[in-house]
Amino acid sequence: MITIRLRFFASLREKLGEGGPLSLPEGSTVAAAREALLGRDGAHADALARGKAVRCALNQKMCAESAALSDGDELAFFPPVTGG
């Protein structure tokens, strides 16, 4: 098992809080972390639903959901940002 630190930003933080630890099987990906969160509760299922645009950063660098996770990593989720 590995343990990563979750962080949520902007509207996701308002819905889900700051984040916290998440334990996953060794060899998990960002997609696996998102799937685990979808099953956590209704708020997570709604905020991180597959049809919603959500960006991910692994250790403060943008990443794809195929990125592999390691013990101690920081995984952040946030909505797309637009300028105006």
PDB file of N, CA, C and O in Angstrom:
ATOM      1  N   MET A   1       0.837  -1.193   0.000  1.00  0.00           N
ATOM      2  CA  MET A   1       0.000   0.000   0.000  1.00  0.00           C
ATOM      3  C   MET A   1       0.877   1.250   0.000  1.00  0.00           C
ATOM      4  O   MET A   1       1.971   1.277   0.563  1.00  0.00           O
ATOM      5  N   ILE A   2       0.352   2.270  -0.650  1.00  0.00           N
ATOM      6  CA  ILE A   2       0.993   3.579  -0.622  1.00  0.00           C
ATOM      7  C   ILE A   2       0.000   4.572  -0.026  1.00  0.00           C
ATOM      8  O   ILE A   2      -1.210   4.349  -0.059  1.00  0.00           O
ATOM      9  N   THR A   3       0.517   5.657   0.513  1.00  0.00           N
ATOM     10  CA  THR A   3      -0.330   6.729   1.018  1.00  0.00           C
ATOM     11  C   THR A   3       0.084   8.018   0.329  1.00  0.00           C
ATOM     12  O   THR A   3       1.253   8.404   0.347  1.00  0.00           O
ATOM     13  N   ILE A   4      -0.897   8.677  -0.279  1.00  0.00           N
ATOM     14  CA  ILE A   4      -0.655   9.960  -0.934  1.00  0.00           C
ATOM     15  C   ILE A   4      -1.408  11.042  -0.178  1.00  0.00           C
ATOM     16  O   ILE A   4      -2.300  10.752   0.619  1.00  0.00           O
ATOM     17  N   ARG A   5      -1.043  12.287  -0.435  1.00  0.00           N
ATOM     18  CA  ARG A   5      -1.736  13.419   0.180  1.00  0.00           C
ATOM     19  C   ARG A   5      -2.588  14.088  -0.886  1.00  0.00           C
ATOM     20  O   ARG A   5      -2.086  14.499  -1.931  1.00  0.00           O
ATOM     21  N   LEU A   6      -3.882  14.191  -0.608  1.00  0.00           N
ATOM     22  CA  LEU A   6      -4.812  14.838  -1.533  1.00  0.00           C
ATOM     23  C   LEU A   6      -4.961  16.309  -1.207  1.00  0.00           C
ATOM     24  O   LEU A   6      -4.930  16.705  -0.042  1.00  0.00           O
ATOM     25  N   ARG A   7      -5.124  17.116  -2.247  1.00  0.00           N
ATOM     26  CA  ARG A   7      -5.435  18.526  -2.089  1.00  0.00           C
ATOM     27  C   ARG A   7      -6.501  18.877  -3.111  1.00  0.00           C
ATOM     28  O   ARG A   7      -6.469  18.410  -4.249  1.00  0.00           O
ATOM     29  N   PHE A   8      -7.440  19.702  -2.689  1.00  0.00           N
ATOM     30  CA  PHE A   8      -8.495  20.190  -3.569  1.00  0.00           C
ATOM     31  C   PHE A   8      -8.428  21.706  -3.600  1.00  0.00           C
ATOM     32  O   PHE A   8      -8.139  22.340  -2.585  1.00  0.00           O
ATOM     33  N   PHE A   9      -8.695  22.291  -4.772  1.00  0.00           N
ATOM     34  CA  PHE A   9      -8.611  23.738  -4.923  1.00  0.00           C
ATOM     35  C   PHE A   9      -9.880  24.310  -5.539  1.00  0.00           C
ATOM     36  O   PHE A   9     -10.649  23.606  -6.193  1.00  0.00           O
ATOM     37  N   ALA A  10     -10.075  25.593  -5.314  1.00  0.00           N
ATOM     38  CA  ALA A  10     -11.190  26.379  -5.868  1.00  0.00           C
ATOM     39  C   ALA A  10     -12.531  25.753  -5.477  1.00  0.00           C
ATOM     40  O   ALA A  10     -12.741  25.424  -4.310  1.00  0.00           O
ATOM     41  N   SER A  11     -13.434  25.587  -6.439  1.00  0.00           N
ATOM     42  CA  SER A  11     -14.779  25.085  -6.123  1.00  0.00           C
ATOM     43  C   SER A  11     -14.741  23.664  -5.552  1.00  0.00           C
ATOM     44  O   SER A  11     -15.618  23.295  -4.770  1.00  0.00           O
ATOM     45  N   LEU A  12     -13.744  22.868  -5.928  1.00  0.00           N
ATOM     46  CA  LEU A  12     -13.640  21.519  -5.369  1.00  0.00           C
ATOM     47  C   LEU A  12     -13.315  21.578  -3.875  1.00  0.00           C
ATOM     48  O   LEU A  12     -13.803  20.760  -3.094  1.00  0.00           O
ATOM     49  N   ARG A  13     -12.501  22.536  -3.492  1.00  0.00           N
ATOM     50  CA  ARG A  13     -12.174  22.697  -2.071  1.00  0.00           C
ATOM     51  C   ARG A  13     -13.410  23.108  -1.280  1.00  0.00           C
ATOM     52  O   ARG A  13     -13.610  22.664  -0.150  1.00  0.00           O
ATOM     53  N   GLU A  14     -14.235  23.959  -1.882  1.00  0.00           N
ATOM     54  CA  GLU A  14     -15.469  24.386  -1.220  1.00  0.00           C
ATOM     55  C   GLU A  14     -16.399  23.195  -0.982  1.00  0.00           C
ATOM     56  O   GLU A  14     -17.074  23.128   0.045  1.00  0.00           O
ATOM     57  N   LYS A  15     -16.433  22.259  -1.927  1.00  0.00           N
ATOM     58  CA  LYS A  15     -17.321  21.096  -1.824  1.00  0.00           C
ATOM     59  C   LYS A  15     -16.738  19.963  -0.992  1.00  0.00           C
ATOM     60  O   LYS A  15     -17.471  19.272  -0.284  1.00  0.00           O
ATOM     61  N   LEU A  16     -15.406  19.763  -1.071  1.00  0.00           N
ATOM     62  CA  LEU A  16     -14.794  18.565  -0.506  1.00  0.00           C
ATOM     63  C   LEU A  16     -13.832  18.818   0.646  1.00  0.00           C
ATOM     64  O   LEU A  16     -13.362  17.873   1.281  1.00  0.00           O
ATOM     65  N   GLY A  17     -13.537  20.078   0.920  1.00  0.00           N
ATOM     66  CA  GLY A  17     -12.569  20.400   1.965  1.00  0.00           C
ATOM     67  C   GLY A  17     -11.159  20.446   1.404  1.00  0.00           C
ATOM     68  O   GLY A  17     -10.959  20.407   0.191  1.00  0.00           O
ATOM     69  N   GLU A  18     -10.192  20.528   2.296  1.00  0.00           N
ATOM     70  CA  GLU A  18      -8.797  20.687   1.884  1.00  0.00           C
ATOM     71  C   GLU A  18      -8.187  19.429   1.290  1.00  0.00           C
ATOM     72  O   GLU A  18      -7.321  19.516   0.419  1.00  0.00           O
ATOM     73  N   GLY A  19      -8.612  18.292   1.733  1.00  0.00           N
ATOM     74  CA  GLY A  19      -8.024  17.033   1.268  1.00  0.00           C
ATOM     75  C   GLY A  19      -7.582  16.209   2.450  1.00  0.00           C
ATOM     76  O   GLY A  19      -8.218  16.235   3.503  1.00  0.00           O
ATOM     77  N   GLY A  20      -6.498  15.476   2.286  1.00  0.00           N
ATOM     78  CA  GLY A  20      -5.987  14.615   3.353  1.00  0.00           C
ATOM     79  C   GLY A  20      -5.344  13.384   2.769  1.00  0.00           C
ATOM     80  O   GLY A  20      -5.117  13.326   1.561  1.00  0.00           O
ATOM     81  N   PRO A  21      -5.044  12.397   3.591  1.00  0.00           N
ATOM     82  CA  PRO A  21      -4.370  11.196   3.098  1.00  0.00           C
ATOM     83  C   PRO A  21      -5.328  10.247   2.385  1.00  0.00           C
ATOM     84  O   PRO A  21      -6.523  10.204   2.679  1.00  0.00           O
ATOM     85  N   LEU A  22      -4.780   9.498   1.454  1.00  0.00           N
ATOM     86  CA  LEU A  22      -5.521   8.455   0.750  1.00  0.00           C
ATOM     87  C   LEU A  22      -4.585   7.269   0.564  1.00  0.00           C
ATOM     88  O   LEU A  22      -3.489   7.423   0.026  1.00  0.00           O
ATOM     89  N   SER A  23      -5.006   6.094   1.002  1.00  0.00           N
ATOM     90  CA  SER A  23      -4.217   4.876   0.829  1.00  0.00           C
ATOM     91  C   SER A  23      -4.722   4.119  -0.389  1.00  0.00           C
ATOM     92  O   SER A  23      -5.926   3.959  -0.590  1.00  0.00           O
ATOM     93  N   LEU A  24      -3.779   3.661  -1.189  1.00  0.00           N
ATOM     94  CA  LEU A  24      -4.078   2.944  -2.436  1.00  0.00           C
ATOM     95  C   LEU A  24      -3.116   1.777  -2.592  1.00  0.00           C
ATOM     96  O   LEU A  24      -2.055   1.764  -1.968  1.00  0.00           O
ATOM     97  N   PRO A  25      -3.470   0.803  -3.411  1.00  0.00           N
ATOM     98  CA  PRO A  25      -2.534  -0.297  -3.683  1.00  0.00           C
ATOM     99  C   PRO A  25      -1.291   0.201  -4.428  1.00  0.00           C
ATOM    100  O   PRO A  25      -1.352   1.163  -5.194  1.00  0.00           O
ATOM    101  N   GLU A  26      -0.197  -0.457  -4.193  1.00  0.00           N
ATOM    102  CA  GLU A  26       1.054  -0.175  -4.903  1.00  0.00           C
ATOM    103  C   GLU A  26       0.796  -0.237  -6.408  1.00  0.00           C
ATOM    104  O   GLU A  26       0.065  -1.116  -6.865  1.00  0.00           O
ATOM    105  N   GLY A  27       1.370   0.664  -7.179  1.00  0.00           N
ATOM    106  CA  GLY A  27       1.196   0.679  -8.631  1.00  0.00           C
ATOM    107  C   GLY A  27      -0.029   1.434  -9.106  1.00  0.00           C
ATOM    108  O   GLY A  27      -0.352   1.393 -10.293  1.00  0.00           O
ATOM    109  N   SER A  28      -0.720   2.124  -8.203  1.00  0.00           N
ATOM    110  CA  SER A  28      -1.921   2.873  -8.592  1.00  0.00           C
ATOM    111  C   SER A  28      -1.576   4.100  -9.428  1.00  0.00           C
ATOM    112  O   SER A  28      -0.465   4.626  -9.373  1.00  0.00           O
ATOM    113  N   THR A  29      -2.558   4.534 -10.197  1.00  0.00           N
ATOM    114  CA  THR A  29      -2.432   5.729 -11.029  1.00  0.00           C
ATOM    115  C   THR A  29      -3.345   6.828 -10.502  1.00  0.00           C
ATOM    116  O   THR A  29      -4.125   6.615  -9.573  1.00  0.00           O
ATOM    117  N   VAL A  30      -3.235   8.006 -11.111  1.00  0.00           N
ATOM    118  CA  VAL A  30      -4.131   9.112 -10.772  1.00  0.00           C
ATOM    119  C   VAL A  30      -5.574   8.695 -11.035  1.00  0.00           C
ATOM    120  O   VAL A  30      -6.464   9.024 -10.251  1.00  0.00           O
ATOM    121  N   ALA A  31      -5.814   7.979 -12.124  1.00  0.00           N
ATOM    122  CA  ALA A  31      -7.168   7.508 -12.440  1.00  0.00           C
ATOM    123  C   ALA A  31      -7.707   6.609 -11.329  1.00  0.00           C
ATOM    124  O   ALA A  31      -8.883   6.698 -10.979  1.00  0.00           O
ATOM    125  N   ALA A  32      -6.864   5.751 -10.776  1.00  0.00           N
ATOM    126  CA  ALA A  32      -7.284   4.867  -9.684  1.00  0.00           C
ATOM    127  C   ALA A  32      -7.628   5.672  -8.438  1.00  0.00           C
ATOM    128  O   ALA A  32      -8.567   5.332  -7.718  1.00  0.00           O
ATOM    129  N   ALA A  33      -6.875   6.734  -8.179  1.00  0.00           N
ATOM    130  CA  ALA A  33      -7.170   7.602  -7.035  1.00  0.00           C
ATOM    131  C   ALA A  33      -8.515   8.283  -7.233  1.00  0.00           C
ATOM    132  O   ALA A  33      -9.316   8.364  -6.302  1.00  0.00           O
ATOM    133  N   ARG A  34      -8.765   8.772  -8.442  1.00  0.00           N
ATOM    134  CA  ARG A  34     -10.044   9.423  -8.722  1.00  0.00           C
ATOM    135  C   ARG A  34     -11.195   8.433  -8.552  1.00  0.00           C
ATOM    136  O   ARG A  34     -12.228   8.780  -7.979  1.00  0.00           O
ATOM    137  N   GLU A  35     -11.027   7.217  -9.040  1.00  0.00           N
ATOM    138  CA  GLU A  35     -12.054   6.189  -8.883  1.00  0.00           C
ATOM    139  C   GLU A  35     -12.326   5.901  -7.409  1.00  0.00           C
ATOM    140  O   GLU A  35     -13.480   5.770  -7.002  1.00  0.00           O
ATOM    141  N   ALA A  36     -11.277   5.805  -6.621  1.00  0.00           N
ATOM    142  CA  ALA A  36     -11.442   5.563  -5.187  1.00  0.00           C
ATOM    143  C   ALA A  36     -12.226   6.697  -4.538  1.00  0.00           C
ATOM    144  O   ALA A  36     -13.065   6.461  -3.669  1.00  0.00           O
ATOM    145  N   LEU A  37     -11.951   7.920  -4.959  1.00  0.00           N
ATOM    146  CA  LEU A  37     -12.656   9.076  -4.400  1.00  0.00           C
ATOM    147  C   LEU A  37     -14.122   9.113  -4.828  1.00  0.00           C
ATOM    148  O   LEU A  37     -14.980   9.554  -4.063  1.00  0.00           O
ATOM    149  N   LEU A  38     -14.411   8.655  -6.041  1.00  0.00           N
ATOM    150  CA  LEU A  38     -15.797   8.623  -6.510  1.00  0.00           C
ATOM    151  C   LEU A  38     -16.664   7.756  -5.602  1.00  0.00           C
ATOM    152  O   LEU A  38     -17.852   8.027  -5.429  1.00  0.00           O
ATOM    153  N   GLY A  39     -16.076   6.725  -5.029  1.00  0.00           N
ATOM    154  CA  GLY A  39     -16.818   5.831  -4.155  1.00  0.00           C
ATOM    155  C   GLY A  39     -16.868   6.269  -2.700  1.00  0.00           C
ATOM    156  O   GLY A  39     -17.477   5.600  -1.866  1.00  0.00           O
ATOM    157  N   ARG A  40     -16.232   7.384  -2.396  1.00  0.00           N
ATOM    158  CA  ARG A  40     -16.150   7.828  -0.999  1.00  0.00           C
ATOM    159  C   ARG A  40     -17.498   8.285  -0.456  1.00  0.00           C
ATOM    160  O   ARG A  40     -17.918   7.838   0.612  1.00  0.00           O
ATOM    161  N   ASP A  41     -18.173   9.160  -1.169  1.00  0.00           N
ATOM    162  CA  ASP A  41     -19.492   9.658  -0.754  1.00  0.00           C
ATOM    163  C   ASP A  41     -20.113  10.447  -1.907  1.00  0.00           C
ATOM    164  O   ASP A  41     -19.489  10.636  -2.951  1.00  0.00           O
ATOM    165  N   GLY A  42     -21.335  10.901  -1.704  1.00  0.00           N
ATOM    166  CA  GLY A  42     -22.055  11.612  -2.753  1.00  0.00           C
ATOM    167  C   GLY A  42     -21.389  12.902  -3.191  1.00  0.00           C
ATOM    168  O   GLY A  42     -21.403  13.231  -4.377  1.00  0.00           O
ATOM    169  N   ALA A  43     -20.807  13.639  -2.258  1.00  0.00           N
ATOM    170  CA  ALA A  43     -20.143  14.902  -2.599  1.00  0.00           C
ATOM    171  C   ALA A  43     -18.950  14.648  -3.522  1.00  0.00           C
ATOM    172  O   ALA A  43     -18.761  15.362  -4.507  1.00  0.00           O
ATOM    173  N   HIS A  44     -18.153  13.636  -3.205  1.00  0.00           N
ATOM    174  CA  HIS A  44     -17.004  13.301  -4.051  1.00  0.00           C
ATOM    175  C   HIS A  44     -17.467  12.779  -5.408  1.00  0.00           C
ATOM    176  O   HIS A  44     -16.908  13.140  -6.443  1.00  0.00           O
ATOM    177  N   ALA A  45     -18.494  11.925  -5.398  1.00  0.00           N
ATOM    178  CA  ALA A  45     -19.013  11.374  -6.650  1.00  0.00           C
ATOM    179  C   ALA A  45     -19.506  12.479  -7.573  1.00  0.00           C
ATOM    180  O   ALA A  45     -19.292  12.418  -8.784  1.00  0.00           O
ATOM    181  N   ASP A  46     -20.163  13.487  -7.012  1.00  0.00           N
ATOM    182  CA  ASP A  46     -20.669  14.595  -7.820  1.00  0.00           C
ATOM    183  C   ASP A  46     -19.535  15.495  -8.307  1.00  0.00           C
ATOM    184  O   ASP A  46     -19.475  15.829  -9.490  1.00  0.00           O
ATOM    185  N   ALA A  47     -18.647  15.885  -7.417  1.00  0.00           N
ATOM    186  CA  ALA A  47     -17.592  16.846  -7.756  1.00  0.00           C
ATOM    187  C   ALA A  47     -16.562  16.279  -8.732  1.00  0.00           C
ATOM    188  O   ALA A  47     -16.024  17.015  -9.559  1.00  0.00           O
ATOM    189  N   LEU A  48     -16.282  14.971  -8.642  1.00  0.00           N
ATOM    190  CA  LEU A  48     -15.233  14.363  -9.456  1.00  0.00           C
ATOM    191  C   LEU A  48     -15.787  13.426 -10.530  1.00  0.00           C
ATOM    192  O   LEU A  48     -15.042  12.617 -11.083  1.00  0.00           O
ATOM    193  N   ALA A  49     -17.078  13.526 -10.830  1.00  0.00           N
ATOM    194  CA  ALA A  49     -17.712  12.650 -11.818  1.00  0.00           C
ATOM    195  C   ALA A  49     -16.946  12.665 -13.136  1.00  0.00           C
ATOM    196  O   ALA A  49     -16.362  13.679 -13.517  1.00  0.00           O
ATOM    197  N   ARG A  50     -16.957  11.538 -13.819  1.00  0.00           N
ATOM    198  CA  ARG A  50     -16.199  11.383 -15.064  1.00  0.00           C
ATOM    199  C   ARG A  50     -16.528  12.426 -16.133  1.00  0.00           C
ATOM    200  O   ARG A  50     -15.640  12.790 -16.905  1.00  0.00           O
ATOM    201  N   GLY A  51     -17.738  12.910 -16.209  1.00  0.00           N
ATOM    202  CA  GLY A  51     -18.091  13.882 -17.233  1.00  0.00           C
ATOM    203  C   GLY A  51     -17.651  15.307 -16.933  1.00  0.00           C
ATOM    204  O   GLY A  51     -17.741  16.184 -17.792  1.00  0.00           O
ATOM    205  N   LYS A  52     -17.174  15.539 -15.710  1.00  0.00           N
ATOM    206  CA  LYS A  52     -16.794  16.890 -15.294  1.00  0.00           C
ATOM    207  C   LYS A  52     -15.335  17.167 -15.625  1.00  0.00           C
ATOM    208  O   LYS A  52     -14.471  16.299 -15.505  1.00  0.00           O
ATOM    209  N   ALA A  53     -15.090  18.400 -16.045  1.00  0.00           N
ATOM    210  CA  ALA A  53     -13.721  18.816 -16.342  1.00  0.00           C
ATOM    211  C   ALA A  53     -12.985  19.049 -15.025  1.00  0.00           C
ATOM    212  O   ALA A  53     -13.303  19.974 -14.277  1.00  0.00           O
ATOM    213  N   VAL A  54     -12.009  18.209 -14.758  1.00  0.00           N
ATOM    214  CA  VAL A  54     -11.193  18.320 -13.555  1.00  0.00           C
ATOM    215  C   VAL A  54      -9.745  18.157 -13.980  1.00  0.00           C
ATOM    216  O   VAL A  54      -9.417  17.241 -14.735  1.00  0.00           O
ATOM    217  N   ARG A  55      -8.887  19.027 -13.506  1.00  0.00           N
ATOM    218  CA  ARG A  55      -7.457  18.949 -13.804  1.00  0.00           C
ATOM    219  C   ARG A  55      -6.741  18.314 -12.617  1.00  0.00           C
ATOM    220  O   ARG A  55      -7.225  18.353 -11.486  1.00  0.00           O
ATOM    221  N   CYS A  56      -5.580  17.728 -12.898  1.00  0.00           N
ATOM    222  CA  CYS A  56      -4.799  17.053 -11.865  1.00  0.00           C
ATOM    223  C   CYS A  56      -3.355  17.551 -11.896  1.00  0.00           C
ATOM    224  O   CYS A  56      -2.805  17.853 -12.956  1.00  0.00           O
ATOM    225  N   ALA A  57      -2.764  17.629 -10.720  1.00  0.00           N
ATOM    226  CA  ALA A  57      -1.340  17.947 -10.611  1.00  0.00           C
ATOM    227  C   ALA A  57      -0.728  16.948  -9.638  1.00  0.00           C
ATOM    228  O   ALA A  57      -1.250  16.718  -8.547  1.00  0.00           O
ATOM    229  N   LEU A  58       0.373  16.368 -10.051  1.00  0.00           N
ATOM    230  CA  LEU A  58       1.104  15.415  -9.226  1.00  0.00           C
ATOM    231  C   LEU A  58       2.406  16.072  -8.797  1.00  0.00           C
ATOM    232  O   LEU A  58       3.247  16.411  -9.630  1.00  0.00           O
ATOM    233  N   ASN A  59       2.564  16.249  -7.500  1.00  0.00           N
ATOM    234  CA  ASN A  59       3.738  16.936  -6.956  1.00  0.00           C
ATOM    235  C   ASN A  59       3.948  18.292  -7.617  1.00  0.00           C
ATOM    236  O   ASN A  59       5.064  18.663  -7.980  1.00  0.00           O
ATOM    237  N   GLN A  60       2.851  19.017  -7.761  1.00  0.00           N
ATOM    238  CA  GLN A  60       2.796  20.390  -8.263  1.00  0.00           C
ATOM    239  C   GLN A  60       3.137  20.525  -9.747  1.00  0.00           C
ATOM    240  O   GLN A  60       3.547  21.595 -10.196  1.00  0.00           O
ATOM    241  N   LYS A  61       2.967  19.439 -10.506  1.00  0.00           N
ATOM    242  CA  LYS A  61       3.146  19.489 -11.963  1.00  0.00           C
ATOM    243  C   LYS A  61       1.916  18.870 -12.606  1.00  0.00           C
ATOM    244  O   LYS A  61       1.467  17.799 -12.198  1.00  0.00           O
ATOM    245  N   MET A  62       1.370  19.546 -13.614  1.00  0.00           N
ATOM    246  CA  MET A  62       0.201  19.020 -14.323  1.00  0.00           C
ATOM    247  C   MET A  62       0.505  17.601 -14.797  1.00  0.00           C
ATOM    248  O   MET A  62       1.630  17.295 -15.192  1.00  0.00           O
ATOM    249  N   CYS A  63      -0.517  16.736 -14.751  1.00  0.00           N
ATOM    250  CA  CYS A  63      -0.295  15.349 -15.151  1.00  0.00           C
ATOM    251  C   CYS A  63      -1.553  14.779 -15.785  1.00  0.00           C
ATOM    252  O   CYS A  63      -2.647  15.325 -15.646  1.00  0.00           O
ATOM    253  N   ALA A  64      -1.370  13.683 -16.473  1.00  0.00           N
ATOM    254  CA  ALA A  64      -2.485  12.915 -17.031  1.00  0.00           C
ATOM    255  C   ALA A  64      -2.946  11.915 -15.976  1.00  0.00           C
ATOM    256  O   ALA A  64      -2.218  11.620 -15.028  1.00  0.00           O
ATOM    257  N   GLU A  65      -4.156  11.400 -16.148  1.00  0.00           N
ATOM    258  CA  GLU A  65      -4.663  10.426 -15.192  1.00  0.00           C
ATOM    259  C   GLU A  65      -3.920   9.097 -15.271  1.00  0.00           C
ATOM    260  O   GLU A  65      -4.089   8.242 -14.401  1.00  0.00           O
ATOM    261  N   SER A  66      -3.109   8.914 -16.292  1.00  0.00           N
ATOM    262  CA  SER A  66      -2.314   7.690 -16.411  1.00  0.00           C
ATOM    263  C   SER A  66      -1.030   7.746 -15.585  1.00  0.00           C
ATOM    264  O   SER A  66      -0.310   6.750 -15.506  1.00  0.00           O
ATOM    265  N   ALA A  67      -0.730   8.891 -14.968  1.00  0.00           N
ATOM    266  CA  ALA A  67       0.504   9.040 -14.181  1.00  0.00           C
ATOM    267  C   ALA A  67       0.498   8.085 -12.991  1.00  0.00           C
ATOM    268  O   ALA A  67      -0.509   7.932 -12.300  1.00  0.00           O
ATOM    269  N   ALA A  68       1.638   7.451 -12.769  1.00  0.00           N
ATOM    270  CA  ALA A  68       1.799   6.511 -11.653  1.00  0.00           C
ATOM    271  C   ALA A  68       2.031   7.268 -10.350  1.00  0.00           C
ATOM    272  O   ALA A  68       2.708   8.296 -10.321  1.00  0.00           O
ATOM    273  N   LEU A  69       1.463   6.744  -9.286  1.00  0.00           N
ATOM    274  CA  LEU A  69       1.616   7.344  -7.954  1.00  0.00           C
ATOM    275  C   LEU A  69       2.637   6.574  -7.137  1.00  0.00           C
ATOM    276  O   LEU A  69       2.783   5.359  -7.273  1.00  0.00           O
ATOM    277  N   SER A  70       3.344   7.311  -6.279  1.00  0.00           N
ATOM    278  CA  SER A  70       4.308   6.700  -5.357  1.00  0.00           C
ATOM    279  C   SER A  70       3.976   7.138  -3.942  1.00  0.00           C
ATOM    280  O   SER A  70       3.318   8.158  -3.734  1.00  0.00           O
ATOM    281  N   ASP A  71       4.427   6.373  -2.989  1.00  0.00           N
ATOM    282  CA  ASP A  71       4.197   6.700  -1.589  1.00  0.00           C
ATOM    283  C   ASP A  71       4.707   8.110  -1.289  1.00  0.00           C
ATOM    284  O   ASP A  71       5.828   8.465  -1.654  1.00  0.00           O
ATOM    285  N   GLY A  72       3.876   8.905  -0.623  1.00  0.00           N
ATOM    286  CA  GLY A  72       4.257  10.262  -0.236  1.00  0.00           C
ATOM    287  C   GLY A  72       3.947  11.328  -1.259  1.00  0.00           C
ATOM    288  O   GLY A  72       4.159  12.510  -0.986  1.00  0.00           O
ATOM    289  N   ASP A  73       3.451  10.956  -2.433  1.00  0.00           N
ATOM    290  CA  ASP A  73       3.124  11.952  -3.461  1.00  0.00           C
ATOM    291  C   ASP A  73       2.000  12.874  -3.004  1.00  0.00           C
ATOM    292  O   ASP A  73       1.187  12.518  -2.151  1.00  0.00           O
ATOM    293  N   GLU A  74       1.974  14.067  -3.592  1.00  0.00           N
ATOM    294  CA  GLU A  74       0.870  15.005  -3.407  1.00  0.00           C
ATOM    295  C   GLU A  74       0.074  15.052  -4.707  1.00  0.00           C
ATOM    296  O   GLU A  74       0.624  15.332  -5.772  1.00  0.00           O
ATOM    297  N   LEU A  75      -1.216  14.778  -4.609  1.00  0.00           N
ATOM    298  CA  LEU A  75      -2.098  14.799  -5.772  1.00  0.00           C
ATOM    299  C   LEU A  75      -3.155  15.871  -5.558  1.00  0.00           C
ATOM    300  O   LEU A  75      -3.902  15.837  -4.580  1.00  0.00           O
ATOM    301  N   ALA A  76      -3.209  16.815  -6.475  1.00  0.00           N
ATOM    302  CA  ALA A  76      -4.159  17.920  -6.368  1.00  0.00           C
ATOM    303  C   ALA A  76      -5.183  17.834  -7.492  1.00  0.00           C
ATOM    304  O   ALA A  76      -4.849  17.487  -8.625  1.00  0.00           O
ATOM    305  N   PHE A  77      -6.426  18.153  -7.170  1.00  0.00           N
ATOM    306  CA  PHE A  77      -7.508  18.236  -8.142  1.00  0.00           C
ATOM    307  C   PHE A  77      -8.046  19.658  -8.125  1.00  0.00           C
ATOM    308  O   PHE A  77      -8.206  20.257  -7.062  1.00  0.00           O
ATOM    309  N   PHE A  78      -8.326  20.197  -9.308  1.00  0.00           N
ATOM    310  CA  PHE A  78      -8.878  21.542  -9.406  1.00  0.00           C
ATOM    311  C   PHE A  78      -9.648  21.694 -10.710  1.00  0.00           C
ATOM    312  O   PHE A  78      -9.378  20.987 -11.681  1.00  0.00           O
ATOM    313  N   PRO A  79     -10.603  22.613 -10.733  1.00  0.00           N
ATOM    314  CA  PRO A  79     -11.349  22.845 -11.968  1.00  0.00           C
ATOM    315  C   PRO A  79     -10.495  23.619 -12.951  1.00  0.00           C
ATOM    316  O   PRO A  79      -9.523  24.259 -12.553  1.00  0.00           O
ATOM    317  N   PRO A  80     -10.845  23.570 -14.245  1.00  0.00           N
ATOM    318  CA  PRO A  80     -10.110  24.364 -15.233  1.00  0.00           C
ATOM    319  C   PRO A  80     -10.242  25.849 -14.886  1.00  0.00           C
ATOM    320  O   PRO A  80     -11.273  26.287 -14.374  1.00  0.00           O
ATOM    321  N   VAL A  81      -9.213  26.598 -15.162  1.00  0.00           N
ATOM    322  CA  VAL A  81      -9.211  28.034 -14.866  1.00  0.00           C
ATOM    323  C   VAL A  81      -9.347  28.792 -16.171  1.00  0.00           C
ATOM    324  O   VAL A  81      -8.676  28.477 -17.153  1.00  0.00           O
ATOM    325  N   THR A  82     -10.209  29.785 -16.182  1.00  0.00           N
ATOM    326  CA  THR A  82     -10.358  30.620 -17.374  1.00  0.00           C
ATOM    327  C   THR A  82     -10.012  32.051 -17.015  1.00  0.00           C
ATOM    328  O   THR A  82     -10.161  32.473 -15.868  1.00  0.00           O
ATOM    329  N   GLY A  83      -9.566  32.764 -17.973  1.00  0.00           N
ATOM    330  CA  GLY A  83      -9.244  34.182 -17.774  1.00  0.00           C
ATOM    331  C   GLY A  83     -10.224  35.037 -18.540  1.00  0.00           C
ATOM    332  O   GLY A  83     -11.004  34.531 -19.346  1.00  0.00           O
ATOM    333  N   GLY A  84     -10.186  36.317 -18.294  1.00  0.00           N
ATOM    334  CA  GLY A  84     -11.144  37.141 -18.991  1.00  0.00           C
ATOM    335  C   GLY A  84     -10.752  38.497 -19.117  1.00  0.00           C
ATOM    336  O   GLY A  84     -11.486  39.300 -19.693  1.00  0.00           O
TER     337      GLY A  84
END
